[in-house]
Amino acid sequence: MSNNSEIRYCKECGCELMSTNKNELCENCRRKRNKKFSDGLLPTVAFVASVAIAIIRKIK
């Protein structure tokens, strides 16, 4: 066993992280962050890309 173990906490909610966790956020906070990304930013990027493709097709 390692004597160098330190207690780490989640940056967002402050709960204690497992010693094997290599991230700065707990699993629950990571899932919330990823859900916000997939619900908000991803559809916006898809919309902008589709508009750009439509404009390019009209130009040609």
Steps between C-alpha positions, in 0.01 A plus 500: 500500500609852439564737789466793261120488484330834533131569528372677189168674457278581203553855371129553441307341788778434752433130556796273569645328194602137490874444509490345152322800344738692272255783426436818695123442498294219649310265270168675565635848418671369185172350379315827566765697309489259205119513492509882484744476211295248304174690562631849428814535297476194279164591336625856446810378319290265288265784404785732401661225294174426316450871422858524370447197276177649363674830421788321328256299287317817393825668397603209277 
